[in-house]
Amino acid sequence: MQAQTDSLVVALDGPDDFAGFRQAARVLLALNVDPQALHWRWSDALSDQSAGDDLFAADAAGSLAGKALTPDMLDQLPCPPGQPLRLKAAQLGLLRNACCHSHPGRFALCYRWLWRVQQWPGLAGDALDGDWREIERMARAVGRDIHKMHAFVRFRPSRDAQGRELHIAWFEPDHFCVREAAGFFMRRFTSMRWVILTPQCSVHWDLEQLQFAAGGRAQDAPGPDAGESLWLAYYQSTFNPARLKEQAMLREMPRRYWKNLPEAQLISGLVAGARSRTGHMLEADALGEHA
């Protein structure tokens, strides 16, 4: 059985709604909906609908064309019996990360691969398949973004409206990785109330649960405090010029992150000093050899 769909809009909750994508894809695959018939959207990208518009209605021919359906709505469609598509845990994890990528076609790509695997099950083990390689590339990029967020978020102390201590950080990810990265901070800073602001969304840990909200601005985060000067003094005192590898440092800490890292204000001076000290040591060795 194949659904009569000339154009079907799937309305996800947000740009990182993997749970909604997975729920919708399960139904769409059961109906054997062709990938070319689908348009994936999320709430802030949907056009306004009138209050009286029945988005779930089908015409006399049973077509869903032009309808904007949420994953919950799709779950109500009558589906033919069949064996659901099963994936390895590693493949599911890569799909999850790929759906957090900033590329606008990420959901279409992931669904197309799933649909093709359903048609030709052997594709599930084809590491050279073009769609799968692109999914892996996107997933790796999101994984790197999550790693950078874990490494480069810097909290600064503040107070909330009730005067309670609240630590706030500002970060600018490349992809929609905040939800995937938030669990790390919850586990690491369980006893601390904190907020991470990003342009895309914000996450707040209130000591009981994670709460997600709209994005913020850099100016909403507090400025430097007295404790930061102690951290900078410690960072400077532990900097070892003999172990400096500039290219490796830049690969791990690209310059675009420096503006939000307190210690970055010291890096240029420390690197310049390390170069100078290395030059002096090389000159001294050369003079020693010729003495």
Contacts in CASP RR format, 6 or more apart in sequence:
PFRMAT RR
TARGET T0000
AUTHOR 0000-0000-0000
METHOD contacts of the structure
MODEL  1
MQAQTDSLVVALDGPDDFAGFRQAARVLLALNVDPQALHWRWSDALSDQS
AGDDLFAADAAGSLAGKALTPDMLDQLPCPPGQPLRLKAAQLGLLRNACC
HSHPGRFALCYRWLWRVQQWPGLAGDALDGDWREIERMARAVGRDIHKMH
AFVRFRPSRDAQGRELHIAWFEPDHFCVREAAGFFMRRFTSMRWVILTPQ
CSVHWDLEQLQFAAGGRAQDAPGPDAGESLWLAYYQSTFNPARLKEQAML
REMPRRYWKNLPEAQLISGLVAGARSRTGHMLEADALGEHA
1 31 0 8 1.000
1 32 0 8 1.000
1 80 0 8 1.000
2 31 0 8 1.000
2 32 0 8 1.000
2 33 0 8 1.000
2 34 0 8 1.000
3 28 0 8 1.000
3 31 0 8 1.000
3 32 0 8 1.000
3 33 0 8 1.000
3 64 0 8 1.000
3 77 0 8 1.000
4 61 0 8 1.000
4 62 0 8 1.000
4 63 0 8 1.000
4 64 0 8 1.000
4 65 0 8 1.000
5 33 0 8 1.000
5 34 0 8 1.000
5 37 0 8 1.000
5 38 0 8 1.000
5 63 0 8 1.000
5 64 0 8 1.000
5 65 0 8 1.000
6 37 0 8 1.000
6 63 0 8 1.000
6 65 0 8 1.000
6 66 0 8 1.000
7 37 0 8 1.000
7 39 0 8 1.000
7 65 0 8 1.000
7 66 0 8 1.000
8 33 0 8 1.000
8 37 0 8 1.000
8 38 0 8 1.000
8 39 0 8 1.000
8 64 0 8 1.000
8 65 0 8 1.000
8 66 0 8 1.000
8 67 0 8 1.000
8 69 0 8 1.000
9 38 0 8 1.000
9 39 0 8 1.000
9 40 0 8 1.000
9 41 0 8 1.000
9 46 0 8 1.000
9 66 0 8 1.000
9 67 0 8 1.000
9 68 0 8 1.000
9 69 0 8 1.000
10 21 0 8 1.000
10 24 0 8 1.000
10 28 0 8 1.000
10 38 0 8 1.000
10 39 0 8 1.000
10 40 0 8 1.000
10 41 0 8 1.000
10 68 0 8 1.000
10 69 0 8 1.000
10 70 0 8 1.000
10 71 0 8 1.000
10 74 0 8 1.000
10 107 0 8 1.000
11 41 0 8 1.000
11 42 0 8 1.000
11 43 0 8 1.000
11 46 0 8 1.000
11 68 0 8 1.000
11 69 0 8 1.000
11 70 0 8 1.000
12 20 0 8 1.000
12 21 0 8 1.000
12 24 0 8 1.000
12 40 0 8 1.000
12 41 0 8 1.000
12 42 0 8 1.000
12 43 0 8 1.000
12 70 0 8 1.000
12 71 0 8 1.000
12 107 0 8 1.000
13 20 0 8 1.000
13 42 0 8 1.000
13 43 0 8 1.000
14 42 0 8 1.000
14 43 0 8 1.000
14 44 0 8 1.000
15 42 0 8 1.000
15 44 0 8 1.000
15 176 0 8 1.000
15 200 0 8 1.000
16 99 0 8 1.000
16 100 0 8 1.000
16 176 0 8 1.000
16 177 0 8 1.000
16 178 0 8 1.000
16 179 0 8 1.000
16 180 0 8 1.000
17 42 0 8 1.000
17 99 0 8 1.000
18 95 0 8 1.000
18 96 0 8 1.000
18 99 0 8 1.000
18 100 0 8 1.000
20 71 0 8 1.000
21 40 0 8 1.000
21 71 0 8 1.000
21 99 0 8 1.000
21 107 0 8 1.000
21 110 0 8 1.000
21 111 0 8 1.000
23 71 0 8 1.000
23 72 0 8 1.000
23 74 0 8 1.000
23 75 0 8 1.000
24 69 0 8 1.000
24 70 0 8 1.000
24 71 0 8 1.000
24 74 0 8 1.000
25 110 0 8 1.000
25 111 0 8 1.000
25 114 0 8 1.000
26 84 0 8 1.000
26 85 0 8 1.000
27 71 0 8 1.000
27 74 0 8 1.000
27 75 0 8 1.000
27 77 0 8 1.000
27 79 0 8 1.000
28 38 0 8 1.000
28 74 0 8 1.000
28 111 0 8 1.000
28 115 0 8 1.000
29 84 0 8 1.000
29 85 0 8 1.000
29 114 0 8 1.000
29 115 0 8 1.000
29 118 0 8 1.000
30 79 0 8 1.000
30 80 0 8 1.000
30 82 0 8 1.000
30 84 0 8 1.000
31 77 0 8 1.000
31 79 0 8 1.000
31 80 0 8 1.000
32 118 0 8 1.000
33 115 0 8 1.000
34 115 0 8 1.000
35 108 0 8 1.000
35 111 0 8 1.000
35 112 0 8 1.000
35 115 0 8 1.000
38 108 0 8 1.000
38 111 0 8 1.000
40 105 0 8 1.000
40 107 0 8 1.000
40 108 0 8 1.000
40 111 0 8 1.000
41 68 0 8 1.000
46 68 0 8 1.000
49 55 0 8 1.000
49 68 0 8 1.000
55 67 0 8 1.000
55 68 0 8 1.000
55 69 0 8 1.000
55 73 0 8 1.000
56 67 0 8 1.000
56 69 0 8 1.000
56 73 0 8 1.000
56 76 0 8 1.000
57 67 0 8 1.000
58 64 0 8 1.000
58 67 0 8 1.000
59 65 0 8 1.000
85 114 0 8 1.000
85 117 0 8 1.000
85 118 0 8 1.000
87 95 0 8 1.000
87 124 0 8 1.000
91 124 0 8 1.000
93 139 0 8 1.000
94 135 0 8 1.000
94 136 0 8 1.000
94 139 0 8 1.000
95 110 0 8 1.000
95 114 0 8 1.000
95 135 0 8 1.000
95 139 0 8 1.000
96 139 0 8 1.000
96 180 0 8 1.000
97 138 0 8 1.000
97 139 0 8 1.000
97 140 0 8 1.000
97 142 0 8 1.000
97 143 0 8 1.000
97 146 0 8 1.000
97 180 0 8 1.000
98 106 0 8 1.000
98 109 0 8 1.000
98 110 0 8 1.000
98 135 0 8 1.000
98 136 0 8 1.000
98 138 0 8 1.000
98 139 0 8 1.000
98 142 0 8 1.000
99 106 0 8 1.000
99 107 0 8 1.000
99 110 0 8 1.000
100 106 0 8 1.000
100 142 0 8 1.000
100 175 0 8 1.000
100 176 0 8 1.000
100 177 0 8 1.000
100 179 0 8 1.000
100 180 0 8 1.000
101 138 0 8 1.000
101 139 0 8 1.000
101 141 0 8 1.000
101 142 0 8 1.000
101 175 0 8 1.000
101 176 0 8 1.000
102 174 0 8 1.000
102 175 0 8 1.000
102 176 0 8 1.000
103 109 0 8 1.000
103 138 0 8 1.000
106 138 0 8 1.000
109 131 0 8 1.000
109 134 0 8 1.000
109 135 0 8 1.000
109 138 0 8 1.000
110 135 0 8 1.000
112 131 0 8 1.000
113 123 0 8 1.000
113 129 0 8 1.000
113 131 0 8 1.000
113 132 0 8 1.000
113 135 0 8 1.000
116 123 0 8 1.000
116 131 0 8 1.000
117 123 0 8 1.000
117 124 0 8 1.000
123 129 0 8 1.000
123 132 0 8 1.000
126 132 0 8 1.000
127 133 0 8 1.000
141 174 0 8 1.000
141 175 0 8 1.000
142 175 0 8 1.000
142 177 0 8 1.000
142 180 0 8 1.000
143 177 0 8 1.000
145 173 0 8 1.000
145 174 0 8 1.000
145 175 0 8 1.000
145 177 0 8 1.000
146 177 0 8 1.000
146 180 0 8 1.000
146 181 0 8 1.000
148 173 0 8 1.000
148 257 0 8 1.000
149 171 0 8 1.000
149 173 0 8 1.000
149 177 0 8 1.000
149 178 0 8 1.000
149 181 0 8 1.000
150 181 0 8 1.000
150 184 0 8 1.000
150 185 0 8 1.000
151 252 0 8 1.000
151 253 0 8 1.000
152 171 0 8 1.000
152 253 0 8 1.000
152 257 0 8 1.000
152 260 0 8 1.000
152 261 0 8 1.000
153 169 0 8 1.000
153 171 0 8 1.000
153 185 0 8 1.000
153 196 0 8 1.000
154 169 0 8 1.000
154 260 0 8 1.000
154 261 0 8 1.000
154 262 0 8 1.000
155 167 0 8 1.000
155 168 0 8 1.000
155 169 0 8 1.000
155 189 0 8 1.000
155 192 0 8 1.000
155 194 0 8 1.000
156 167 0 8 1.000
156 168 0 8 1.000
156 169 0 8 1.000
156 221 0 8 1.000
156 222 0 8 1.000
156 223 0 8 1.000
156 224 0 8 1.000
156 225 0 8 1.000
156 228 0 8 1.000
157 165 0 8 1.000
157 166 0 8 1.000
157 167 0 8 1.000
157 222 0 8 1.000
157 225 0 8 1.000
158 165 0 8 1.000
158 166 0 8 1.000
158 167 0 8 1.000
158 168 0 8 1.000
158 222 0 8 1.000
159 165 0 8 1.000
159 166 0 8 1.000
160 166 0 8 1.000
160 193 0 8 1.000
164 193 0 8 1.000
165 193 0 8 1.000
166 193 0 8 1.000
166 194 0 8 1.000
166 195 0 8 1.000
167 189 0 8 1.000
167 192 0 8 1.000
167 193 0 8 1.000
167 194 0 8 1.000
167 195 0 8 1.000
168 194 0 8 1.000
168 195 0 8 1.000
168 196 0 8 1.000
168 197 0 8 1.000
168 220 0 8 1.000
168 221 0 8 1.000
168 222 0 8 1.000
169 194 0 8 1.000
169 195 0 8 1.000
169 196 0 8 1.000
169 197 0 8 1.000
169 221 0 8 1.000
170 196 0 8 1.000
170 197 0 8 1.000
170 198 0 8 1.000
170 218 0 8 1.000
170 220 0 8 1.000
170 221 0 8 1.000
170 260 0 8 1.000
171 196 0 8 1.000
171 197 0 8 1.000
171 198 0 8 1.000
171 260 0 8 1.000
172 198 0 8 1.000
172 199 0 8 1.000
172 260 0 8 1.000
173 181 0 8 1.000
173 198 0 8 1.000
173 200 0 8 1.000
176 200 0 8 1.000
176 201 0 8 1.000
178 196 0 8 1.000
178 198 0 8 1.000
178 200 0 8 1.000
178 201 0 8 1.000
178 202 0 8 1.000
178 203 0 8 1.000
178 212 0 8 1.000
179 201 0 8 1.000
179 203 0 8 1.000
179 212 0 8 1.000
182 196 0 8 1.000
182 203 0 8 1.000
182 205 0 8 1.000
182 210 0 8 1.000
182 212 0 8 1.000
183 210 0 8 1.000
185 194 0 8 1.000
185 196 0 8 1.000
185 203 0 8 1.000
185 205 0 8 1.000
186 205 0 8 1.000
186 210 0 8 1.000
189 205 0 8 1.000
190 207 0 8 1.000
191 207 0 8 1.000
192 205 0 8 1.000
193 205 0 8 1.000
193 206 0 8 1.000
193 207 0 8 1.000
194 204 0 8 1.000
194 205 0 8 1.000
195 202 0 8 1.000
195 203 0 8 1.000
195 204 0 8 1.000
195 205 0 8 1.000
196 202 0 8 1.000
196 203 0 8 1.000
197 215 0 8 1.000
197 216 0 8 1.000
197 217 0 8 1.000
197 218 0 8 1.000
197 220 0 8 1.000
197 221 0 8 1.000
198 215 0 8 1.000
198 216 0 8 1.000
199 215 0 8 1.000
199 216 0 8 1.000
199 217 0 8 1.000
200 215 0 8 1.000
201 212 0 8 1.000
201 213 0 8 1.000
201 214 0 8 1.000
201 215 0 8 1.000
202 212 0 8 1.000
202 213 0 8 1.000
202 214 0 8 1.000
202 215 0 8 1.000
202 216 0 8 1.000
203 210 0 8 1.000
203 211 0 8 1.000
203 212 0 8 1.000
203 213 0 8 1.000
204 210 0 8 1.000
204 211 0 8 1.000
204 212 0 8 1.000
204 213 0 8 1.000
205 211 0 8 1.000
218 260 0 8 1.000
224 262 0 8 1.000
228 262 0 8 1.000
231 262 0 8 1.000
231 263 0 8 1.000
232 262 0 8 1.000
232 263 0 8 1.000
232 265 0 8 1.000
232 266 0 8 1.000
235 263 0 8 1.000
235 266 0 8 1.000
236 266 0 8 1.000
236 270 0 8 1.000
239 266 0 8 1.000
239 270 0 8 1.000
239 274 0 8 1.000
241 270 0 8 1.000
241 273 0 8 1.000
241 274 0 8 1.000
241 277 0 8 1.000
241 278 0 8 1.000
244 271 0 8 1.000
244 274 0 8 1.000
246 271 0 8 1.000
253 261 0 8 1.000
257 264 0 8 1.000
258 264 0 8 1.000
258 267 0 8 1.000
END
